[in-house]
Amino acid sequence: MFSNTINGDNTAYSEIPDDMPEVDEAFAQTVDFDVIVDSSHWHDPGHYYQTMPTKTRNIIGRVVASDQQLRHELREIYFPELVQDGTLLDWKCADQRYIELLKQKRLFTGKVVAADGTLAKYESLSLVGAQIAVSKVGYRGSTGQIVSDLVYWGKELPNNPDVRDIVRAIKSRGKSLPQKLPNLFLYALMTYKERQVLLDSPPEYFKLIQGPIFPHEMLSGSGKANTMQTCLELIARMIETGNYACIISNSTAYRDLKMLGLALNPGEYIVVRTGDELLEDFLDNANYTNTPIPQYGNRSQIRVFKDFQQKYGSKVVQGVLRAHPLSPPYIFYCNADQLHEAVHILLADASNTGARGFPLLIDLADQYCSGAFKASEYTNFMNAEFSYAAGGSGVYQSERTTRD
């Protein structure tokens, strides 16, 4: 049986609030679970496939028509007002001649590089492993890869354990297991190395980064790992160089900016916020403490963060650009004093992907990295090693991997 949840019925669907960017959260707050599970909303496959295409096409048609109206109102009425009152910091159209010049003088001469990373994680009852790889690419053979693996294990069981030893060992591998590598820590490592690899390039090279200039993982401090100061120092180096641009490939968390971006024509961009505002928003929702931390020179998390914000926040801007008539808008970040160059380099490289409208170098770095360091290959390797060590047993593998 199939359920047709996008059916336009007022009993099962209502308007999604503006402050609900995530699909799961939107459905959770706008649909009636009891109504949907009622048998009358479920049909046999024959009936479902007869009615679903038409119902869905009608709803999508209404959504697109509504977005076109919104786009018209934004461009004709609200954008001029938002620029005038300072809500939008800028709204401009790119210079196509400058884009072509950058392609010939910077991009195709190899003086623009991009980096991307991939993370593969493996967990058993008593071991956590992770493989982190980063690739850097340019158009003139300036490519490179680095890779590292972290393997950490819990306390081994004694050779002749009694009941108390087994219970203690099991408890040491529970939710409070200190050896477990949390995702936040691993992603902080990966995002750090992506940026570090770019900063190792010659200083005149322009750096393209996938992701925000202030990644949550790098700002968080990773709990007891106390990584904040190290991460902020690297971000500060990037900002001080100035010749970088960050772009977001997945913008579901920026619903407000993406809606504004739909109103842009190809080659247009808007500047929305300063880095100071972005950092202030992060601080409002962070769980930082005022406790002095030795690793931070006896400064607290809040003090370390505020010192960084005061020095570097105003140097960064966040905006939205659109490269192609058929491409979606993308959120970007760059230094305020190099906005013109950064936007035009992003648009210059995005012109190489046609209707996708996303910088090609970042796509190449992603494909280069994920192709060479597949997560499935790492998992298969770890499974094979466990199987070998356990005499062919699959006891350490997840049920899912044994289906393959």
DODO-844062 format. One record per residue (C-alpha): residue in one letter; x, y, z. Coordinates in pm, whole numbers, padded with zeros to 5 digits, always signed. Layout:
N
AXYZ/...
END
This chain:
404
M+00000+00000+00000/F+00116+00352-00079/S+00031+00681+00088/N-00013+00996-00118/T+00088+01260+00138/I+00134+01542-00116/N-00234+01543-00201/G-00360+01891-00124/D-00605+01769+00142/N-00648+02035+00409/T-00675+01764+00673/A-00326+01634+00605/Y-00128+01932+00480/S-00107+02300+00567/E+00120+02589+00478/I+00481+02538+00590/P+00594+02812+00828/D+00875+03042+00713/D+01103+02938+01002/M+01100+02565+00920/P+01393+02492+00687/E+01419+02117+00746/V+01184+01884+00560/D+01145+01644+00852/E+01065+01928+01092/A+00820+02083+00847/F+00627+01760+00806/A+00631+01698+01180/Q+00462+02031+01250/T+00233+02066+00949/V+00078+01723+00892/D-00161+01519+01103/F-00009+01181+01183/D-00339+01024+01289/V-00510+01131+00966/I-00232+00999+00744/V-00219+00654+00908/D-00595+00616+00862/S-00658+00340+00605/S-00860+00573+00382/H-00536+00754+00289/W-00365+00436+00172/H-00431+00273-00163/D-00326-00024-00365/P-00040+00043-00612/G-00273+00049-00915/H-00487+00331-00775/Y-00183+00515-00639/Y+00000+00529-00972/Q-00318+00636-01150/T-00378+00938-00930/M-00036+01036-00787/P+00124+01188-01103/T-00167+01425-01172/K-00207+01533-00808/T+00164+01591-00766/R+00197+01780-01096/N-00090+02012-01000/I+00065+02094-00664/I+00412+02148-00812/G+00262+02373-01079/R+00101+02587-00809/V+00429+02604-00615/V+00627+02720-00920/A+00362+02979-01012/S+00364+03110-00657/D+00745+03131-00659/Q+00738+03326-00986/Q+00502+03577-00830/L+00726+03600-00524/R+01029+03652-00747/H+00856+03940-00929/E+00756+04111-00604/L+01103+04073-00456/R+01276+04227-00757/E+01030+04506-00827/I+00935+04610-00475/Y+01134+04463-00190/F+01492+04444-00316/P+01513+04823-00374/E+01361+04884-00031/L+01591+04633+00140/V+01898+04793-00017/Q+01781+05141+00078/D+01719+05055+00445/G+02040+04851+00475/T+01881+04507+00519/L+02058+04406+00198/L+02415+04533+00197/D+02447+04515-00182/W+02269+04401-00499/K+02471+04397-00819/C+02516+04233-01154/A+02853+04078-01239/D+03078+04211-01514/Q+03094+03944-01786/R+03418+04085-01929/Y+03586+04053-01591/I+03460+03694-01562/E+03619+03604-01894/L+03943+03778-01795/L+03959+03583-01469/K+03903+03255-01652/Q+04200+03320-01880/K+04434+03488-01632/R+04358+03307-01304/L+04152+02990-01348/F+04309+02828-01651/T+04662+02924-01546/G+04622+02716-01229/K+04616+03006-00984/V+04281+02905-00836/V+04260+02588-00627/A+03980+02407-00448/A+03981+02140-00180/D+03728+01890-00053/G+03736+01609+00199/T+03567+01278+00264/L+03509+01095+00590/A+03451+00721+00636/K+03372+00592+00984/Y+03368+00237+01123/E+03237+00125+01461/S+03226-00206+01644/L+03153-00278+02011/S+03510-00202+02111/L+03667-00011+01822/V+03610+00311+01634/G+03795+00375+01311/A+03783+00670+01076/Q+03949+00751+00746/I+03978+01117+00651/A+04102+01218+00307/V+04141+01559+00144/S+04197+01641-00223/K+04316+01970-00372/V+04276+02046-00742/G+04358+02320-00992/Y+04339+02346-01370/R+04713+02319-01438/G+04800+01994-01263/S+04814+02150-00916/T+04647+01846-00760/G+04728+01656-00445/Q+04580+01425-00185/I+04640+01353+00181/V+04480+01079+00389/S+04493+00962+00748/D+04321+00699+00957/L+04233+00700+01326/V+04180+00365+01498/Y+04090+00363+01864/W+03985+00073+02082/G+03835+00025+02427/K+03969-00171+02719/E+04028-00534+02625/L+03859-00808+02826/P+04092-00999+03061/N+04199-01350+02960/N+04014-01510+03250/P+03736-01268+03334/D+03484-01304+03609/V+03130-01165+03596/R+03231-00829+03744/D+03510-00786+03485/I+03268-00853+03199/V+03009-00608+03338/R+03273-00336+03377/A+03401-00397+03024/I+03051-00380+02880/K+02981-00057+03068/S+03305+00093+02935/R+03169+00040+02584/G+02836+00205+02646/K+02711+00553+02563/S+02964+00713+02796/L+03260+00535+02633/P+03531+00805+02637/Q+03720+00648+02348/K+03431+00693+02108/L+03511+00950+01840/P+03209+01179+01800/N+03108+01298+01455/L+03160+01661+01558/F+03525+01595+01635/L+03581+01402+01312/Y+03417+01667+01094/A+03618+01936+01271/L+03931+01743+01170/M+03819+01714+00810/T+03712+02077+00766/Y+04036+02191+00932/K+04253+01986+00696/E+04059+02108+00389/R+04142+02465+00478/Q+04495+02390+00589/V+04572+02222+00255/L+04453+02533+00071/L+04660+02762+00291/D+04966+02555+00206/S+04926+02671-00155/P+05126+02972-00276/P+04988+03292-00119/E+04888+03440-00457/Y+04660+03144-00533/F+04288+03202-00488/K+04121+02938-00267/L+03774+02791-00320/I+03610+02616-00026/Q+03292+02413-00005/G+03113+02504+00317/P+03083+02815+00534/I+03376+03028+00644/F+03271+02962+01005/P+03193+02588+01014/H+02991+02481+01316/E+03229+02190+01375/M+03530+02422+01398/L+03357+02677+01621/S+03214+02423+01865/G+03538+02331+02039/S+03452+01959+02017/G+03371+01931+02388/K+03660+01814+02605/A+03890+01806+02304/N+03920+02187+02330/T+03984+02245+01961/M+03834+02593+01936/Q+04149+02803+01958/T+04339+02590+01706/C+04046+02604+01464/L+03989+02977+01505/E+04357+03045+01440/L+04331+02864+01107/I+04013+03052+01009/A+04191+03374+01102/R+04477+03285+00866/M+04228+03231+00585/I+04060+03565+00650/E+04396+03745+00668/T+04498+03610+00326/G+04174+03752+00184/N+04195+03563-00146/Y+03934+03296-00078/A+03566+03229-00135/C+03339+02977+00033/I+03024+02843-00130/I+02749+02619+00007/S+02642+02327-00210/N+02356+02215+00016/S+02159+02516+00130/T+01859+02352+00303/A+01966+02520+00626/Y+01949+02866+00462/R+01587+02874+00352/D+01548+03250+00389/L+01854+03323+00174/K+01759+03069-00089/M+01415+03230-00125/L+01583+03566-00177/G+01821+03407-00427/L+01536+03282-00644/A+01471+03645-00736/L+01820+03690-00880/N+01890+03698-01251/P+02192+03507-01386/G+02512+03687-01290/E+02351+03881-01006/Y+02443+03864-00641/I+02334+04015-00313/V+02524+04070+00011/V+02313+03989+00311/R+02507+03978+00638/T+02843+04055+00791/G+03056+03795+00961/D+03001+03977+01289/E+02628+03910+01264/L+02687+03545+01175/L+02917+03495+01473/E+02674+03672+01705/D+02395+03438+01593/F+02620+03140+01658/L+02715+03270+02003/D+02348+03314+02097/N+02290+02940+02046/A+02627+02804+02160/N+02677+02623+02489/Y+02997+02806+02575/T+03111+02854+02934/N+03299+03125+03122/T+03525+02867+03287/P+03897+02935+03229/I+04056+02658+03021/P+04432+02592+03043/Q+04456+02495+02673/Y+04318+02841+02588/G+04569+03031+02802/N+04320+03027+03092/R+04067+03212+02882/S+03709+03083+02868/Q+03536+02961+02554/I+03329+03279+02548/R+03639+03500+02578/V+03825+03314+02302/F+03522+03340+02074/K+03455+03707+02144/D+03819+03800+02086/F+03803+03631+01747/Q+03467+03790+01664/Q+03589+04139+01750/K+03899+04107+01532/Y+03765+03918+01229/G+03385+03934+01222/S+03358+04263+01034/K+03602+04145+00765/V+03365+03877+00630/V+03038+03902+00437/Q+02773+03648+00343/G+02580+03669+00018/V+02384+03484-00247/L+02468+03448-00616/R+02315+03288-00922/A+02528+03184-01218/H+02290+03043-01480/P+01922+03087-01582/L+01856+02721-01494/S+02071+02696-01182/P+01964+02745-00822/P+02110+03027-00612/Y+02405+02949-00387/I+02516+03105-00059/F+02875+03232-00051/Y+03122+03392+00192/C+03429+03605+00129/N+03626+03899+00264/A+03437+04227+00244/D+03728+04410+00082/Q+03765+04143-00189/L+03397+04091-00265/H+03422+04194-00631/E+03705+03953-00712/A+03564+03664-00507/V+03219+03676-00664/H+03357+03699-01016/I+03592+03404-00962/L+03301+03195-00831/L+03090+03292-01131/A+03380+03235-01370/D+03431+02877-01253/A+03056+02816-01226/S+03025+02900-01596/N+03219+02578-01663/T+02932+02364-01529/G+02652+02504-01746/A+02306+02478-01594/R+02446+02340-01269/G+02593+02684-01202/F+02836+02559-00935/P+03216+02603-00942/L+03370+02315-01137/L+03691+02299-00932/I+03495+02212-00618/D+03306+01942-00810/L+03638+01801-00933/A+03788+01801-00583/D+03482+01621-00450/Q+03486+01356-00725/Y+03864+01315-00705/C+03846+01255-00330/S+03532+01042-00305/G+03642+00831-00602/A+03986+00755-00457/F+03871+00704-00098/K+03530+00539-00109/A+03362+00489+00228/S+03243+00146+00117/E+03599+00034+00044/Y+03712+00141+00392/T+03419-00046+00550/N+03490-00356+00344/F+03858-00343+00443/M+03774-00318+00814/N+03519-00599+00784/A+03773-00818+00610/E+04035-00753+00878/F+03791-00837+01156/S+03681-01149+00972/Y+04043-01256+00921/A+04133-01197+01286/A+03819-01381+01401/G+03875-01686+01182/G+03614-01596+00923/S+03345-01495+01170/G+03103-01214+01085/V+03032-01140+01450/Y+03192-00795+01425/Q+02998-00688+01118/S+02665-00512+01111/E+02370-00708+00981/R+02341-00471+00690/T+02693-00538+00559/T+02638-00914+00565/R+02363-00877+00301/D+02612-00777+00033/
END
